[in-house]
């Protein structure tokens, strides 16, 4: 099923809520409650739920555990995906320490850098390899996802190196647009854009 990106984003937010509610006494949660927590329209929640095999019950709501499982199955949380982090600086180190990735099917296997002071160390039990070893490990471990966190001036060259090494998906945390071969997919994590959108829509309007 082709699910729009905005719906996928909201479904993950619903999952966060359900993850908190799963240990609560209440067995059900209403679309109204979910909408209130996220400050969105109740009808939007109901529309999003149509992408799931979970219809809820009239005047009762959604079974928390069943809805949580439906989201996990629909978004593929239960199908592990292996990835490498490219760049063992502050951002890369912070991401590799985020253990909750594994809850959503993302397994960080290792990190890569070209700094001799970083190569060989372990961060959160993930070894930092020299970038020159990337292609061999991509092939031997069958990894096609890379999380890019290198300094901006090295991002383009590194992205091309990733593509030539067999990486097919790049989750880009660097504030620049990458020019890569057509068979490589890039998702730009726009941290600055998200911050400016937040401040423009909220703080500046107070």
C-alpha positions in Angstrom: 0.0 0.0 0.0 1.3 3.4 -1.0 1.0 5.6 2.2 1.7 9.4 1.9 4.7 10.6 3.8 2.6 12.9 6.0 0.4 10.0 7.0 3.4 7.9 7.8 4.7 10.7 10.0 1.4 10.9 11.9 1.1 7.2 12.3 4.5 7.1 14.0 3.2 9.9 16.4 0.1 7.8 17.1 2.5 4.9 17.9 4.4 7.0 20.4 1.1 7.7 22.2 0.0 4.1 22.1 3.4 3.0 23.4 2.8 5.2 26.5 -0.8 3.9 26.9 -0.1 0.2 26.5 0.7 -0.2 30.2 -2.2 2.0 31.4 -5.4 0.6 32.9 -7.6 1.8 30.0 -7.9 -0.8 27.2 -9.2 1.6 24.6 -8.2 5.1 23.3 -10.5 7.4 21.2 -9.6 9.2 18.1 -10.6 12.4 20.0 -8.0 11.8 22.6 -5.3 11.1 20.1 -6.3 14.3 18.2 -6.2 16.4 21.4 -2.7 15.1 22.3 -1.3 16.1 18.9 -3.4 19.2 18.5 -4.9 18.1 15.2 -8.4 17.5 13.9 -10.3 14.4 15.0 -11.4 13.7 11.4 -7.7 13.6 10.4 -7.0 10.8 12.8 -10.0 8.8 11.6 -8.9 9.2 7.9 -5.4 8.0 8.8 -6.8 4.9 10.5 -8.3 3.9 7.2 -4.8 2.9 6.1 -4.8 0.3 8.9 -6.7 -2.9 9.3 -8.2 -1.6 12.5 -11.6 0.1 12.5 -12.2 0.6 16.2 -15.6 0.4 17.9 -18.4 3.0 18.0 -18.3 5.1 21.2 -15.5 2.9 22.6 -12.5 3.8 20.5 -9.5 1.8 19.4 -8.0 -1.2 21.3 -4.6 0.2 22.3 -2.6 -3.0 21.8 -4.3 -4.0 18.6 -3.9 -0.5 17.1 -0.3 -0.4 18.1 0.3 -3.8 16.4 -1.6 -2.6 13.3 0.7 0.4 12.9 3.8 -1.7 13.4 2.7 -4.2 10.8 1.6 -1.5 8.3 4.8 0.5 8.6 7.1 -2.6 8.7 8.5 -2.1 12.3 8.8 -5.9 12.5 11.0 -6.2 9.4 14.5 -5.2 10.7 16.6 -3.0 8.4 20.4 -2.8 8.9 22.2 0.5 8.4 25.6 2.2 8.8 26.2 5.7 10.2 28.7 7.7 8.2 30.5 10.3 10.4 31.4 9.7 14.0 31.1 13.3 15.2 28.7 14.7 17.7 25.5 14.1 15.6 26.5 10.6 14.5 27.5 9.7 18.1 24.2 11.0 19.4 22.2 8.9 16.8 24.1 5.7 17.5 23.3 6.1 21.2 19.6 6.4 20.4 18.6 2.8 21.4 15.0 3.3 20.4 15.8 2.9 16.7 15.7 -0.8 17.2 12.1 -0.6 18.4 11.2 0.5 14.9 13.2 -2.0 13.0 16.4 0.0 12.4 19.6 -1.7 13.4 22.8 0.4 13.4 25.6 -2.1 12.8 28.6 0.2 12.7 30.0 3.7 12.1 32.5 5.0 9.6 34.9 7.9 9.7 38.4 8.9 8.4 39.7 10.5 11.6 42.5 8.2 13.0 41.5 9.3 16.5 38.0 7.8 16.1 38.8 4.7 14.0 38.8 1.6 16.1 36.9 3.0 19.1 33.4 1.9 20.1 30.4 4.2 20.7 27.5 2.5 22.3 29.1 -0.9 21.4 29.2 0.0 17.7 32.7 0.0 16.2 34.0 2.9 14.2 35.7 1.7 11.0 37.8 3.6 8.5 35.6 4.8 5.6 37.8 2.8 3.2 36.3 -0.4 4.6 32.8 0.6 3.7 32.4 -1.2 0.4 33.6 -4.5 1.8 31.3 -4.4 4.7 28.3 -3.2 2.5 28.8 -6.4 0.4 29.6 -8.8 3.2 26.7 -7.6 5.5 24.3 -6.8 2.7 23.6 -3.3 4.0 22.0 -0.7 1.6 21.1 2.1 4.1 23.5 4.8 5.3 22.8 7.6 7.7 25.0 10.6 6.7 26.2 12.9 9.4 29.6 14.2 8.0 30.6 17.9 7.9 28.8 19.8 5.1 31.9 20.3 3.0 32.4 16.5 2.7 28.8 15.5 2.2 28.7 15.5 -1.7 31.9 13.5 -2.2 30.9 11.1 0.6 27.4 10.6 -0.9 29.0 9.6 -4.2 31.3 7.3 -2.4 28.4 5.7 -0.7 26.6 5.2 -4.0 29.7 3.6 -5.6 30.0 1.3 -2.6 26.5 -0.1 -3.1 24.4 2.0 -0.7 20.9 2.6 -2.2 19.3 4.7 0.5 20.8 7.7 2.3 19.2 9.3 5.3 20.8 12.7 5.0 21.3 14.8 8.2 23.7 17.2 6.5 22.1 20.6 5.6 22.7 20.3 1.9 21.1 18.8 -1.2 23.0 15.8 -2.5 23.5 15.0 -6.2 23.5 11.2 -6.5 22.7 8.6 -9.2 19.1 8.0 -10.0 19.1 4.6 -8.4 20.0 6.0 -5.0 17.2 7.4 -2.9 17.9 10.3 -0.5 15.7 11.4 2.5 16.8 14.9 3.7 16.3 15.3 7.5 15.7 19.1 7.5 16.4 20.0 11.1 16.8 23.7 10.4 13.6 23.8 8.3 11.7 22.1 11.1 13.0 24.5 13.7 12.1 27.5 11.5 8.7 26.1 10.8 8.1 25.6 14.5 9.2 29.1 15.5 7.3 30.7 12.7 4.1 28.9 13.4 4.2 29.2 17.2 6.7 31.5 18.9 6.4 34.4 16.4 2.6 34.3 16.5 2.3 34.7 20.3 
